[in-house]
Amino acid sequence: MAPTRPEEYQAYKELENRDPWKHRTQGTSCATCMWFVEKGKLGRCRRHAPTMSGYPVVYSTDWCGDHKLDETKV
């Protein structure tokens, strides 16, 4: 629920600025994932079994909830 009074709004903004999850997804892109296989400018995500059309095509800057850090790519 959004604050209505000015002092509540200021406290709300201060909490928003201290959000510990704000940059949580930085560094968890496909480029650093162990399931990502680079193919030129694009790549393939091999997290799940391929469909009839193959593995999903992704950019190295994409991200998802299945990211697993590959220590050799960091």
C-alpha positions as a printed NumPy array, in Angstrom:
array([[  0.   ,   0.   ,   0.   ],
       [  1.388,   3.378,  -1.008],
       [  1.941,   5.983,   1.719],
       [ -0.377,   8.999,   1.799],
       [  1.311,  11.459,   4.164],
       [  4.595,  13.205,   3.241],
       [  6.522,  11.779,   6.222],
       [  5.352,   8.255,   5.371],
       [  6.386,   8.78 ,   1.772],
       [  9.896,   9.849,   2.817],
       [ 10.302,   6.76 ,   5.025],
       [  9.024,   4.599,   2.16 ],
       [ 11.586,   6.093,  -0.243],
       [ 14.427,   5.527,   2.247],
       [ 13.486,   1.853,   2.553],
       [ 13.281,   1.54 ,  -1.209],
       [ 16.806,   2.943,  -1.604],
       [ 18.202,   0.39 ,   0.883],
       [ 16.725,  -2.582,  -0.975],
       [ 19.276,  -5.436,  -0.598],
       [ 17.829,  -7.271,  -3.625],
       [ 18.177,  -4.326,  -5.994],
       [ 21.264,  -5.625,  -7.824],
       [ 20.765,  -9.304,  -7.079],
       [ 20.612, -10.355, -10.75 ],
       [ 23.795,  -8.568, -11.801],
       [ 26.323, -11.175, -12.815],
       [ 23.697, -13.873, -13.286],
       [ 23.291, -13.519, -17.035],
       [ 23.516, -16.325, -19.574],
       [ 27.141, -15.384, -20.271],
       [ 28.178, -16.699, -16.835],
       [ 25.862, -19.723, -16.749],
       [ 27.118, -23.286, -17.065],
       [ 24.139, -24.177, -19.293],
       [ 24.929, -21.482, -21.89 ],
       [ 26.75 , -22.519, -25.086],
       [ 27.91 , -19.591, -27.201],
       [ 27.194, -19.751, -30.947],
       [ 28.454, -16.479, -32.439],
       [ 26.48 , -13.447, -31.235],
       [ 23.759, -15.674, -29.809],
       [ 23.858, -18.864, -27.804],
       [ 21.865, -21.897, -26.765],
       [ 20.485, -22.702, -23.329],
       [ 21.012, -26.372, -22.556],
       [ 19.387, -26.382, -19.132],
       [ 16.478, -28.583, -20.248],
       [ 16.142, -31.264, -22.921],
       [ 15.812, -29.906, -26.463],
       [ 12.437, -29.641, -28.16 ],
       [ 11.72 , -30.573, -31.778],
       [ 13.223, -27.205, -32.8  ],
       [ 16.365, -27.674, -30.686],
       [ 17.642, -25.818, -27.661],
       [ 16.258, -22.302, -26.963],
       [ 18.177, -19.451, -28.577],
       [ 19.233, -16.78 , -26.062],
       [ 21.448, -13.702, -25.874],
       [ 24.403, -13.678, -23.506],
       [ 22.737, -10.795, -21.624],
       [ 19.502, -12.741, -20.952],
       [ 18.829, -14.328, -17.578],
       [ 16.395, -16.768, -15.969],
       [ 15.658, -18.479, -12.674],
       [ 17.702, -21.581, -13.536],
       [ 21.071, -19.797, -13.632],
       [ 23.988, -21.819, -12.283],
       [ 27.337, -20.069, -12.119],
       [ 30.113, -21.552, -14.239],
       [ 33.37 , -20.788, -12.414],
       [ 35.37 , -20.999, -15.654],
       [ 33.373, -18.128, -17.206],
       [ 33.741, -15.634, -14.364]])
